[in-house]
């Protein structure tokens, strides 16, 4: 009889984990299900931020999903800063989203030599979950945080132009080439 208890507890634990993922996916879907454009949640978040409310109407959103504990995210910062210097204007907004608390990120930033030169949004797990659901690759489990970090997304006039996960210089080159085409419009 005693041998059954660990098995029962293990099954209950696994069931709780699965249900938690299902509930999180449902909440995220329910929260964002009545959107007209895929960039509406980002724009709403920007409007709520007193420093970024004027930026909410930018045509192009370049979004970086990251975390302080993510080594590839850290290596990507100087390369993204170069893109910000090259392309940021009144029509293009670079934002970085993390689910970590502002205090933790601020403490981490104080220790860094390459601080991001783009706008940071903190404690946004729901928005990150939503953005992960935009992943166009078939066969990947969508909407279950965490997925791969860093993740870079370009949304232009409500259309998804780029969704790249993981750090590579090829991903940065792809970001650069799309932004170059958009700046020529």
Secondary structure, 3 states (H helix, E strand, C coil): CHHHHHHHHHHHHHHHHHHHHHHHHHHHHHHHCCCCCCCHHHHHHHHHCCCCHHHCCCCEEEEEECCCCCHHHHHHHHHHHHHHHHHCECCEEEEEECCCCHHHHHHHHHCCCCCCCCEEECCCHHHHHHHHCCCCCCCCCCCCCCCCCCEEEEEECCEEEEEEECCCHHHHHHHHHHHHHHHHC
